[in-house]
């Protein structure tokens, strides 16, 4: 997983200020922990961020893990970070790609 957390922290701050409850699992989080926490806490959205191209595969692995667990149909997945794109989001089965923290908040207001 990605070891950078600046983008994640900015998005979390914006979401919290927007009235959303956030569970911050940190950085470089195992896929199993993301999936199990989503299920246990009954989250509506899983947000993933990356700064490095090599960790983009992990985003697909999270989506696949949610599918395998049977929880994917109950949760929206949004991704963000410089190497991501709307086309990549579609390719991996994510619901949305955020271009910045404000975009994430605006999308959530419509999606959830």
MOPAC internal coordinates of N, CA, C and O (Angstrom, degrees):
PM7 1SCF
backbone

  N    0.0000 0     0.00 0     0.00 0    0    0    0
  C    1.4416 1     0.00 0     0.00 0    1    0    0
  C    1.5093 1   111.66 1     0.00 0    2    1    0
  O    1.2310 1   120.99 1    -9.50 1    3    2    1
  N    1.2963 1   115.71 1   170.50 1    3    2    1
  C    1.4598 1   122.52 1  -177.73 1    5    3    2
  C    1.5238 1   110.12 1   -75.52 1    6    5    3
  O    1.2310 1   120.65 1   -40.43 1    7    6    5
  N    1.3298 1   116.36 1   139.57 1    7    6    5
  C    1.4623 1   120.72 1   179.82 1    9    7    6
  C    1.5319 1   112.32 1   -98.32 1   10    9    7
  O    1.2310 1   120.13 1   179.47 1   11   10    9
  N    1.3069 1   117.36 1    -0.53 1   11   10    9
  C    1.4573 1   121.63 1   178.40 1   13   11   10
  C    1.5311 1   109.24 1   -92.74 1   14   13   11
  O    1.2310 1   120.67 1   -39.77 1   15   14   13
  N    1.3275 1   116.32 1   140.23 1   15   14   13
  C    1.4658 1   117.46 1  -178.38 1   17   15   14
  C    1.5259 1   114.41 1  -133.14 1   18   17   15
  O    1.2310 1   119.82 1  -168.72 1   19   18   17
  N    1.3201 1   117.94 1    11.28 1   19   18   17
  C    1.4656 1   120.01 1  -179.17 1   21   19   18
  C    1.5302 1   110.98 1   -63.53 1   22   21   19
  O    1.2310 1   120.21 1   130.52 1   23   22   21
  N    1.3278 1   117.21 1   -49.48 1   23   22   21
  C    1.4662 1   120.59 1   179.53 1   25   23   22
  C    1.5144 1   111.99 1   -60.66 1   26   25   23
  O    1.2310 1   120.82 1   136.06 1   27   26   25
  N    1.3293 1   116.04 1   -43.94 1   27   26   25
  C    1.4665 1   121.23 1   178.26 1   29   27   26
  C    1.5251 1   110.24 1   -58.53 1   30   29   27
  O    1.2310 1   120.75 1   136.12 1   31   30   29
  N    1.3129 1   116.17 1   -43.88 1   31   30   29
  C    1.4609 1   119.90 1  -178.06 1   33   31   30
  C    1.5274 1   111.97 1   -67.08 1   34   33   31
  O    1.2310 1   120.10 1   143.15 1   35   34   33
  N    1.3192 1   117.41 1   -36.85 1   35   34   33
  C    1.4694 1   120.70 1   177.63 1   37   35   34
  C    1.5303 1   110.12 1   -65.20 1   38   37   35
  O    1.2310 1   120.55 1   134.26 1   39   38   37
  N    1.3236 1   116.56 1   -45.74 1   39   38   37
  C    1.4694 1   120.40 1   179.11 1   41   39   38
  C    1.5222 1   110.28 1   -62.72 1   42   41   39
  O    1.2310 1   120.22 1   136.60 1   43   42   41
  N    1.3230 1   117.19 1   -43.40 1   43   42   41
  C    1.4668 1   120.66 1   179.16 1   45   43   42
  C    1.5343 1   110.48 1   -59.98 1   46   45   43
  O    1.2310 1   120.07 1   136.76 1   47   46   45
  N    1.3206 1   117.47 1   -43.24 1   47   46   45
  C    1.4614 1   121.25 1   179.10 1   49   47   46
  C    1.5280 1   110.99 1   -61.48 1   50   49   47
  O    1.2310 1   120.53 1   135.37 1   51   50   49
  N    1.3248 1   116.59 1   -44.63 1   51   50   49
  C    1.4667 1   120.88 1   179.37 1   53   51   50
  C    1.5295 1   111.37 1   -65.00 1   54   53   51
  O    1.2310 1   120.35 1   138.43 1   55   54   53
  N    1.3193 1   116.93 1   -41.57 1   55   54   53
  C    1.4671 1   120.23 1   179.90 1   57   55   54
  C    1.5243 1   111.11 1   -66.40 1   58   57   55
  O    1.2310 1   120.74 1   136.60 1   59   58   57
  N    1.3219 1   116.20 1   -43.40 1   59   58   57
  C    1.4634 1   120.38 1   179.04 1   61   59   58
  C    1.5310 1   109.87 1   -62.45 1   62   61   59
  O    1.2310 1   120.54 1   136.17 1   63   62   61
  N    1.3272 1   116.56 1   -43.83 1   63   62   61
  C    1.4696 1   120.60 1   177.79 1   65   63   62
  C    1.5264 1   111.10 1   -63.77 1   66   65   63
  O    1.2310 1   120.59 1   151.31 1   67   66   65
  N    1.3317 1   116.48 1   -28.69 1   67   66   65
  C    1.4605 1   121.23 1   178.57 1   69   67   66
  C    1.5189 1   113.58 1   -82.83 1   70   69   67
  O    1.2310 1   120.46 1  -177.95 1   71   70   69
  N    1.3322 1   116.73 1     2.05 1   71   70   69
  C    1.4560 1   120.86 1   176.18 1   73   71   70
  C    1.5137 1   115.63 1    94.49 1   74   73   71
  O    1.2310 1   120.07 1  -170.78 1   75   74   73
  N    1.3215 1   117.48 1     9.22 1   75   74   73
  C    1.4657 1   120.76 1  -179.93 1   77   75   74
  C    1.5227 1   110.68 1   -92.34 1   78   77   75
  O    1.2310 1   120.61 1   -37.43 1   79   78   77
  N    1.3233 1   116.43 1   142.57 1   79   78   77
  C    1.4594 1   121.65 1   172.34 1   81   79   78
  C    1.5203 1   107.82 1   -83.80 1   82   81   79
  O    1.2310 1   120.60 1   -47.58 1   83   82   81
  N    1.3158 1   116.46 1   132.42 1   83   82   81
  C    1.4660 1   120.96 1  -178.36 1   85   83   82
  C    1.5236 1   110.33 1  -123.45 1   86   85   83
  O    1.2310 1   121.24 1   -41.57 1   87   86   85
  N    1.3043 1   115.23 1   138.43 1   87   86   85
  C    1.4575 1   121.71 1   171.65 1   89   87   86
  C    1.5214 1   105.77 1  -107.10 1   90   89   87
  O    1.2310 1   120.41 1   -69.26 1   91   90   89
  N    1.3112 1   116.83 1   110.74 1   91   90   89
  C    1.4663 1   121.86 1  -177.92 1   93   91   90
  C    1.5226 1   108.35 1   -96.28 1   94   93   91
  O    1.2310 1   121.03 1   -71.13 1   95   94   93
  N    1.3232 1   115.63 1   108.87 1   95   94   93
  C    1.4646 1   120.16 1   180.00 1   97   95   94
  C    1.5228 1   112.45 1   -85.30 1   98   97   95
  O    1.2310 1   120.17 1   176.36 1   99   98   97
  N    1.3271 1   117.27 1    -3.64 1   99   98   97
  C    1.4598 1   120.34 1   178.26 1  101   99   98
  C    1.5117 1   112.18 1    95.64 1  102  101   99
  O    1.2310 1   121.42 1    27.17 1  103  102  101
  N    1.3272 1   114.88 1  -152.83 1  103  102  101
  C    1.4620 1   120.67 1  -178.79 1  105  103  102
  C    1.5183 1   109.80 1  -119.56 1  106  105  103
  O    1.2310 1   120.96 1   -22.04 1  107  106  105
  N    1.3149 1   115.78 1   157.96 1  107  106  105
  C    1.4663 1   122.39 1   179.69 1  109  107  106
  C    1.5329 1   110.62 1    53.89 1  110  109  107
  O    1.2310 1   121.13 1  -128.16 1  111  110  109
  N    1.3333 1   115.44 1    51.84 1  111  110  109
  C    1.4694 1   122.49 1  -174.53 1  113  111  110
  C    1.5267 1   110.27 1   -92.53 1  114  113  111
  O    1.2310 1   119.94 1   -47.24 1  115  114  113
  N    1.3311 1   117.71 1   132.76 1  115  114  113
  C    1.4690 1   120.04 1   177.02 1  117  115  114
  C    1.5337 1   111.43 1   -60.69 1  118  117  115
  O    1.2310 1   121.04 1   -37.02 1  119  118  117
  N    1.3121 1   115.61 1   142.98 1  119  118  117
  C    1.4665 1   122.38 1  -178.85 1  121  119  118
  C    1.5212 1   110.92 1   -55.24 1  122  121  119
  O    1.2310 1   120.69 1   136.52 1  123  122  121
  N    1.3177 1   116.28 1   -43.48 1  123  122  121
  C    1.4668 1   120.84 1  -178.41 1  125  123  122
  C    1.5228 1   111.40 1   -58.72 1  126  125  123
  O    1.2310 1   120.31 1   142.83 1  127  126  125
  N    1.3383 1   117.02 1   -37.17 1  127  126  125
  C    1.4666 1   120.27 1  -179.55 1  129  127  126
  C    1.5291 1   110.52 1   -69.27 1  130  129  127
  O    1.2310 1   120.28 1   141.01 1  131  130  129
  N    1.3276 1   117.06 1   -38.99 1  131  130  129
  C    1.4668 1   120.34 1   178.50 1  133  131  130
  C    1.5249 1   109.77 1   -62.94 1  134  133  131
  O    1.2310 1   120.73 1   132.03 1  135  134  133
  N    1.3245 1   116.22 1   -47.97 1  135  134  133
  C    1.4682 1   121.13 1  -177.97 1  137  135  134
  C    1.5264 1   110.71 1   -65.12 1  138  137  135
  O    1.2310 1   120.09 1   133.08 1  139  138  137
  N    1.3232 1   117.43 1   -46.92 1  139  138  137
  C    1.4675 1   119.56 1  -177.17 1  141  139  138
  C    1.5266 1   111.49 1   -66.56 1  142  141  139
  O    1.2310 1   119.98 1   143.37 1  143  142  141
  N    1.3228 1   117.64 1   -36.63 1  143  142  141
  C    1.4659 1   120.28 1   177.69 1  145  143  142
  C    1.5241 1   110.71 1   -67.68 1  146  145  143
  O    1.2310 1   120.38 1   138.63 1  147  146  145
  N    1.3214 1   116.89 1   -41.37 1  147  146  145
  C    1.4717 1   120.37 1   177.92 1  149  147  146
  C    1.5244 1   110.39 1   -57.34 1  150  149  147
  O    1.2310 1   120.83 1   134.96 1  151  150  149
  N    1.3260 1   116.02 1   -45.04 1  151  150  149
  C    1.4707 1   120.20 1  -179.67 1  153  151  150
  C    1.5243 1   111.60 1   -68.32 1  154  153  151
  O    1.2310 1   120.61 1   130.90 1  155  154  153
  N    1.3216 1   116.45 1   -49.10 1  155  154  153
  C    1.4671 1   121.49 1  -176.22 1  157  155  154
  C    1.5275 1   111.80 1   -61.49 1  158  157  155
  O    1.2310 1   120.64 1   137.56 1  159  158  157
  N    1.3284 1   116.38 1   -42.44 1  159  158  157
  C    1.4632 1   121.09 1  -176.81 1  161  159  158
  C    1.5291 1   112.74 1   -89.70 1  162  161  159
  O    1.2310 1   120.81 1   177.44 1  163  162  161
  N    1.3449 1   116.06 1    -2.56 1  163  162  161
  C    1.4713 1   121.95 1  -179.95 1  165  163  162
  C    1.5356 1   111.67 1    52.90 1  166  165  163
  O    1.2310 1   121.19 1  -130.94 1  167  166  165
  N    1.3257 1   115.32 1    49.06 1  167  166  165
  C    1.4613 1   119.80 1  -178.69 1  169  167  166
  C    1.5255 1   110.77 1   -70.80 1  170  169  167
  O    1.2310 1   121.07 1   -25.67 1  171  170  169
  N    1.3071 1   115.56 1   154.33 1  171  170  169
  C    1.4647 1   121.42 1   178.26 1  173  171  170
  C    1.5246 1   111.64 1   -95.53 1  174  173  171
  O    1.2310 1   120.70 1   157.24 1  175  174  173
  N    1.3431 1   116.27 1   -22.76 1  175  174  173
  C    1.4626 1   121.38 1  -177.43 1  177  175  174
  C    1.5211 1   109.52 1  -140.35 1  178  177  175
  O    1.2310 1   121.16 1   -42.87 1  179  178  177
  N    1.3244 1   115.38 1   137.13 1  179  178  177
  C    1.4593 1   122.04 1   168.77 1  181  179  178
  C    1.5230 1   105.76 1  -111.58 1  182  181  179
  O    1.2310 1   120.64 1   -58.53 1  183  182  181
  N    1.3209 1   116.38 1   121.47 1  183  182  181
  C    1.4635 1   121.57 1   179.30 1  185  183  182
  C    1.5221 1   108.66 1  -110.42 1  186  185  183
  O    1.2310 1   121.11 1   -48.66 1  187  186  185
  N    1.3247 1   115.49 1   131.34 1  187  186  185
  C    1.4619 1   122.03 1  -177.46 1  189  187  186
  C    1.5187 1   109.44 1  -124.60 1  190  189  187
  O    1.2310 1   120.73 1   -40.66 1  191  190  189
  N    1.3276 1   116.21 1   139.34 1  191  190  189
  C    1.4547 1   120.93 1  -179.74 1  193  191  190
  C    1.5177 1   109.87 1  -130.93 1  194  193  191
  O    1.2310 1   120.88 1   -35.15 1  195  194  193
  N    1.3196 1   115.93 1   144.85 1  195  194  193
  C    1.4566 1   120.65 1   175.27 1  197  195  194
  C    1.5175 1   109.95 1  -143.49 1  198  197  195
  O    1.2310 1   121.27 1   -32.03 1  199  198  197
  N    1.3102 1   115.18 1   147.97 1  199  198  197
  C    1.4535 1   121.11 1   175.08 1  201  199  198
  C    1.5254 1   110.40 1  -109.64 1  202  201  199
  O    1.2310 1   120.92 1   159.21 1  203  202  201
  N    1.3294 1   115.85 1   -20.79 1  203  202  201
  C    1.4628 1   120.35 1  -173.84 1  205  203  202
  C    1.5249 1   111.58 1  -114.57 1  206  205  203
  O    1.2310 1   120.81 1   -42.42 1  207  206  205
  N    1.3196 1   116.06 1   137.58 1  207  206  205
  C    1.4597 1   121.62 1   179.54 1  209  207  206
  C    1.5269 1   112.89 1   -57.44 1  210  209  207
  O    1.2310 1   118.93 1   138.59 1  211  210  209
  N    1.3503 1   119.64 1   -41.41 1  211  210  209
  C    1.4741 1   118.80 1  -177.74 1  213  211  210
  C    1.5283 1   114.76 1   -60.49 1  214  213  211
  O    1.2310 1   119.81 1   157.22 1  215  214  213
  N    1.3246 1   117.97 1   -22.78 1  215  214  213
  C    1.4659 1   119.45 1  -177.79 1  217  215  214
  C    1.5238 1   113.15 1   -91.75 1  218  217  215
  O    1.2310 1   120.33 1  -179.61 1  219  218  217
  N    1.3228 1   116.97 1     0.39 1  219  218  217
  C    1.4680 1   119.87 1   179.29 1  221  219  218
  C    1.5251 1   111.95 1   -63.57 1  222  221  219
  O    1.2310 1   120.06 1   147.59 1  223  222  221
  N    1.3264 1   117.49 1   -32.41 1  223  222  221
  C    1.4670 1   120.31 1   178.24 1  225  223  222
  C    1.5243 1   111.44 1   -59.23 1  226  225  223
  O    1.2310 1   120.72 1   147.95 1  227  226  225
  N    1.3282 1   116.22 1   -32.05 1  227  226  225
  C    1.4535 1   120.14 1   178.61 1  229  227  226
  C    1.5175 1   112.71 1   -62.63 1  230  229  227
  O    1.2310 1   120.24 1   150.11 1  231  230  229
  N    1.3227 1   117.15 1   -29.89 1  231  230  229
  C    1.4652 1   120.57 1   177.51 1  233  231  230
  C    1.5227 1   110.14 1   -64.72 1  234  233  231
  O    1.2310 1   120.69 1   135.76 1  235  234  233
  N    1.3203 1   116.29 1   -44.24 1  235  234  233
  C    1.4654 1   120.06 1   177.02 1  237  235  234
  C    1.5222 1   109.99 1   -63.71 1  238  237  235
  O    1.2310 1   120.47 1   140.70 1  239  238  237
  N    1.3187 1   116.71 1   -39.30 1  239  238  237
  C    1.4647 1   120.35 1   179.24 1  241  239  238
  C    1.5257 1   111.46 1   -61.69 1  242  241  239
  O    1.2310 1   120.05 1   143.58 1  243  242  241
  N    1.3286 1   117.50 1   -36.42 1  243  242  241
  C    1.4705 1   120.58 1   177.14 1  245  243  242
  C    1.5257 1   109.99 1   -65.95 1  246  245  243
  O    1.2310 1   120.27 1   133.38 1  247  246  245
  N    1.3304 1   117.09 1   -46.62 1  247  246  245
  C    1.4708 1   120.22 1   178.25 1  249  247  246
  C    1.5267 1   109.60 1   -59.15 1  250  249  247
  O    1.2310 1   120.41 1   134.37 1  251  250  249
  N    1.3299 1   116.82 1   -45.63 1  251  250  249
  C    1.4703 1   120.65 1   178.31 1  253  251  250
  C    1.5258 1   111.28 1   -61.16 1  254  253  251
  O    1.2310 1   120.34 1   140.42 1  255  254  253
  N    1.3333 1   116.95 1   -39.58 1  255  254  253
  C    1.4609 1   120.80 1   178.13 1  257  255  254
  C    1.5162 1   112.17 1   -63.91 1  258  257  255
  O    1.2310 1   120.61 1   141.59 1  259  258  257
  N    1.3273 1   116.44 1   -38.41 1  259  258  257
  C    1.4645 1   120.42 1   176.82 1  261  259  258
  C    1.5246 1   110.93 1   -66.26 1  262  261  259
  O    1.2310 1   120.55 1   142.14 1  263  262  261
  N    1.3342 1   116.56 1   -37.86 1  263  262  261
  C    1.4695 1   120.68 1   176.85 1  265  263  262
  C    1.5232 1   109.67 1   -64.15 1  266  265  263
  O    1.2310 1   120.64 1   130.69 1  267  266  265
  N    1.3287 1   116.39 1   -49.31 1  267  266  265
  C    1.4702 1   121.18 1  -178.06 1  269  267  266
  C    1.5231 1   112.16 1   -61.08 1  270  269  267
  O    1.2310 1   120.47 1   145.83 1  271  270  269
  N    1.3234 1   116.71 1   -34.17 1  271  270  269
  C    1.4642 1   120.01 1  -178.85 1  273  271  270
  C    1.5244 1   112.27 1   -78.41 1  274  273  271
  O    1.2310 1   120.65 1   166.09 1  275  274  273
  N    1.3393 1   116.37 1   -13.91 1  275  274  273
  C    1.4587 1   120.08 1  -176.87 1  277  275  274
  C    1.5160 1   113.57 1    86.35 1  278  277  275
  O    1.2310 1   120.19 1  -176.35 1  279  278  277
  N    1.3363 1   117.24 1     3.65 1  279  278  277
  C    1.4680 1   120.41 1  -177.00 1  281  279  278
  C    1.5285 1   113.41 1   -93.60 1  282  281  279
  O    1.2310 1   119.64 1   168.72 1  283  282  281
  N    1.3109 1   118.28 1   -11.28 1  283  282  281
  C    1.4712 1   121.18 1  -174.57 1  285  283  282
  C    1.5243 1   112.75 1   -57.47 1  286  285  283
  O    1.2310 1   119.97 1   143.27 1  287  286  285
  N    1.3128 1   117.66 1   -36.73 1  287  286  285
  C    1.4670 1   120.11 1  -178.31 1  289  287  286
  C    1.5314 1   112.55 1   -70.48 1  290  289  287
  O    1.2310 1   120.31 1   168.47 1  291  290  289
  N    1.3260 1   117.02 1   -11.53 1  291  290  289
  C    1.4636 1   121.02 1  -177.58 1  293  291  290
  C    1.5233 1   112.90 1  -102.69 1  294  293  291
  O    1.2310 1   120.36 1   177.67 1  295  294  293
  N    1.3374 1   116.91 1    -2.33 1  295  294  293
  C    1.4613 1   120.16 1  -172.49 1  297  295  294
  C    1.5293 1   110.82 1  -136.92 1  298  297  295
  O    1.2310 1   121.06 1   -35.91 1  299  298  297
  N    1.3240 1   115.58 1   144.09 1  299  298  297
  C    1.4644 1   121.87 1   171.62 1  301  299  298
  C    1.5266 1   107.29 1   -90.56 1  302  301  299
  O    1.2310 1   120.92 1   -33.00 1  303  302  301
  N    1.3171 1   115.85 1   147.00 1  303  302  301
  C    1.4615 1   120.80 1   177.24 1  305  303  302
  C    1.5203 1   108.36 1  -122.24 1  306  305  303
  O    1.2310 1   121.19 1   -56.76 1  307  306  305
  N    1.3286 1   115.33 1   123.24 1  307  306  305
  C    1.4617 1   118.68 1   173.44 1  309  307  306
  C    1.5227 1   108.53 1  -121.29 1  310  309  307
  O    1.2310 1   121.39 1   -34.95 1  311  310  309
  N    1.3208 1   114.94 1   145.05 1  311  310  309
  C    1.4545 1   120.80 1  -179.08 1  313  311  310
  C    1.5200 1   108.91 1  -123.74 1  314  313  311
  O    1.2310 1   121.02 1   -19.09 1  315  314  313
  N    1.3202 1   115.65 1   160.91 1  315  314  313
  C    1.4487 1   120.53 1   176.47 1  317  315  314
  C    1.5107 1   110.55 1  -160.10 1  318  317  315
  O    1.2310 1   121.50 1    -8.89 1  319  318  317
  N    1.3127 1   114.74 1   171.11 1  319  318  317
  C    1.4546 1   121.86 1  -179.12 1  321  319  318
  C    1.5146 1   110.60 1   124.43 1  322  321  319
  O    1.2310 1   120.42 1   -28.61 1  323  322  321
  N    1.3244 1   116.81 1   151.39 1  323  322  321
  C    1.4654 1   121.42 1  -174.65 1  325  323  322
  C    1.5297 1   116.55 1   -51.79 1  326  325  323
  O    1.2310 1   118.66 1   141.25 1  327  326  325
  N    1.3353 1   120.16 1   -38.75 1  327  326  325
  C    1.4672 1   116.64 1  -177.29 1  329  327  326
  C    1.5287 1   114.24 1   -81.08 1  330  329  327
  O    1.2310 1   119.83 1   174.34 1  331  330  329
  N    1.3284 1   117.93 1    -5.66 1  331  330  329
  C    1.4677 1   120.26 1  -177.14 1  333  331  330
  C    1.5255 1   110.77 1   -87.48 1  334  333  331
  O    1.2310 1   121.09 1   -14.59 1  335  334  333
  N    1.3217 1   115.52 1   165.41 1  335  334  333
  C    1.4678 1   121.59 1   179.53 1  337  335  334
  C    1.5240 1   108.33 1  -151.74 1  338  337  335
  O    1.2310 1   119.93 1   -16.20 1  339  338  337
  N    1.3263 1   117.75 1   163.80 1  339  338  337
  C    1.4628 1   119.54 1   174.46 1  341  339  338
  C    1.5297 1   111.81 1   -58.15 1  342  341  339
  O    1.2310 1   120.28 1   143.27 1  343  342  341
  N    1.3219 1   117.06 1   -36.73 1  343  342  341
  C    1.4686 1   120.21 1   178.85 1  345  343  342
  C    1.5251 1   111.03 1   -65.19 1  346  345  343
  O    1.2310 1   120.38 1   140.21 1  347  346  345
  N    1.3315 1   116.87 1   -39.79 1  347  346  345
  C    1.4637 1   120.23 1   177.78 1  349  347  346
  C    1.5233 1   110.04 1   -65.64 1  350  349  347
  O    1.2310 1   120.14 1   138.22 1  351  350  349
  N    1.3267 1   117.33 1   -41.78 1  351  350  349
  C    1.4707 1   120.66 1   178.02 1  353  351  350
  C    1.5209 1   110.06 1   -56.93 1  354  353  351
  O    1.2310 1   120.68 1   133.91 1  355  354  353
  N    1.3101 1   116.31 1   -46.09 1  355  354  353
  C    1.4680 1   120.70 1   179.28 1  357  355  354
  C    1.5266 1   110.80 1   -63.48 1  358  357  355
  O    1.2310 1   120.82 1   136.97 1  359  358  357
  N    1.3283 1   116.03 1   -43.03 1  359  358  357
  C    1.4692 1   121.53 1  -178.87 1  361  359  358
  C    1.5257 1   112.34 1   -58.97 1  362  361  359
  O    1.2310 1   120.14 1   140.72 1  363  362  361
  N    1.3342 1   117.34 1   -39.28 1  363  362  361
  C    1.4690 1   119.65 1  -176.70 1  365  363  362
  C    1.5240 1   112.96 1   -91.92 1  366  365  363
  O    1.2310 1   120.09 1   175.67 1  367  366  365
  N    1.3285 1   117.43 1    -4.33 1  367  366  365
  C    1.4581 1   120.14 1   178.67 1  369  367  366
  C    1.5110 1   114.61 1    89.52 1  370  369  367
  O    1.2310 1   120.09 1  -162.93 1  371  370  369
  N    1.3406 1   117.43 1    17.07 1  371  370  369
  C    1.4672 1   120.60 1   174.96 1  373  371  370
  C    1.5278 1   108.47 1   -78.83 1  374  373  371
  O    1.2310 1   120.88 1   -21.50 1  375  374  373
  N    1.3154 1   115.93 1   158.50 1  375  374  373
  C    1.4592 1   120.89 1  -178.52 1  377  375  374
  C    1.5221 1   113.39 1   -85.15 1  378  377  375
  O    1.2310 1   120.52 1   155.29 1  379  378  377
  N    1.3267 1   116.61 1   -24.71 1  379  378  377
  C    1.4649 1   119.59 1  -173.65 1  381  379  378
  C    1.5163 1   109.96 1  -160.14 1  382  381  379
  O    1.2310 1   121.62 1   -27.70 1  383  382  381
  N    1.3270 1   114.51 1   152.30 1  383  382  381
  C    1.4655 1   121.37 1   171.29 1  385  383  382
  C    1.5208 1   106.94 1  -120.56 1  386  385  383
  O    1.2310 1   120.60 1   -58.09 1  387  386  385
  N    1.3185 1   116.46 1   121.91 1  387  386  385
  C    1.4578 1   121.39 1   178.59 1  389  387  386
  C    1.5170 1   109.57 1   -86.52 1  390  389  387
  O    1.2310 1   120.52 1   -43.72 1  391  390  389
  N    1.3283 1   116.61 1   136.28 1  391  390  389
  C    1.4599 1   119.91 1   175.70 1  393  391  390
  C    1.5286 1   111.34 1   -90.80 1  394  393  391
  O    1.2310 1   120.57 1   161.78 1  395  394  393
  N    1.3338 1   116.51 1   -18.22 1  395  394  393
  C    1.4650 1   121.54 1   175.99 1  397  395  394
  C    1.5295 1   108.74 1  -165.09 1  398  397  395
  O    1.2310 1   120.80 1    -4.13 1  399  398  397
  N    1.3219 1   116.08 1   175.87 1  399  398  397
  C    1.4661 1   120.55 1  -176.21 1  401  399  398
  C    1.5257 1   112.05 1   -63.80 1  402  401  399
  O    1.2310 1   119.83 1   142.27 1  403  402  401
  N    1.3144 1   117.94 1   -37.73 1  403  402  401
  C    1.4674 1   120.84 1   179.06 1  405  403  402
  C    1.5220 1   110.90 1   -64.51 1  406  405  403
  O    1.2310 1   120.48 1   142.47 1  407  406  405
  N    1.3200 1   116.68 1   -37.53 1  407  406  405
  C    1.4654 1   121.65 1   177.20 1  409  407  406
  C    1.5240 1   110.31 1   -61.96 1  410  409  407
  O    1.2310 1   120.72 1   140.74 1  411  410  409
  N    1.3177 1   116.24 1   -39.26 1  411  410  409
  C    1.4670 1   120.73 1   179.72 1  413  411  410
  C    1.5297 1   110.38 1   -62.17 1  414  413  411
  O    1.2310 1   120.40 1   133.11 1  415  414  413
  N    1.3187 1   116.85 1   -46.89 1  415  414  413
  C    1.4663 1   120.86 1   179.94 1  417  415  414
  C    1.5289 1   110.44 1   -63.07 1  418  417  415
  O    1.2310 1   120.23 1   135.02 1  419  418  417
  N    1.3192 1   117.17 1   -44.98 1  419  418  417
  C    1.4697 1   121.08 1  -179.74 1  421  419  418
  C    1.5219 1   111.04 1   -62.58 1  422  421  419
  O    1.2310 1   120.18 1   137.65 1  423  422  421
  N    1.3273 1   117.27 1   -42.35 1  423  422  421
  C    1.4653 1   121.02 1   179.71 1  425  423  422
  C    1.5289 1   110.50 1   -64.63 1  426  425  423
  O    1.2310 1   120.41 1   136.78 1  427  426  425
  N    1.3311 1   116.82 1   -43.22 1  427  426  425
  C    1.4652 1   120.05 1  -179.23 1  429  427  426
  C    1.5243 1   111.99 1   -61.39 1  430  429  427
  O    1.2310 1   120.34 1   142.89 1  431  430  429
  N    1.3171 1   116.95 1   -37.11 1  431  430  429
  C    1.4674 1   119.98 1   179.23 1  433  431  430
  C    1.5242 1   111.01 1   -59.65 1  434  433  431
  O    1.2310 1   120.54 1   148.26 1  435  434  433
  N    1.3225 1   116.57 1   -31.74 1  435  434  433
  C    1.4639 1   121.17 1   179.21 1  437  435  434
  C    1.5265 1   112.26 1   -88.78 1  438  437  435
  O    1.2310 1   120.16 1   146.04 1  439  438  437
  N    1.3128 1   117.31 1   -33.96 1  439  438  437
  C    1.4694 1   121.65 1  -169.73 1  441  439  438
  C    1.5223 1   114.55 1   -84.91 1  442  441  439
  O    1.2310 1   120.34 1   154.38 1  443  442  441
  N    1.3204 1   116.95 1   -25.62 1  443  442  441
  C    1.4688 1   118.88 1  -174.18 1  445  443  442
  C    1.5138 1   110.91 1  -118.64 1  446  445  443
  O    1.2310 1   120.10 1   180.00 1  447  446  445

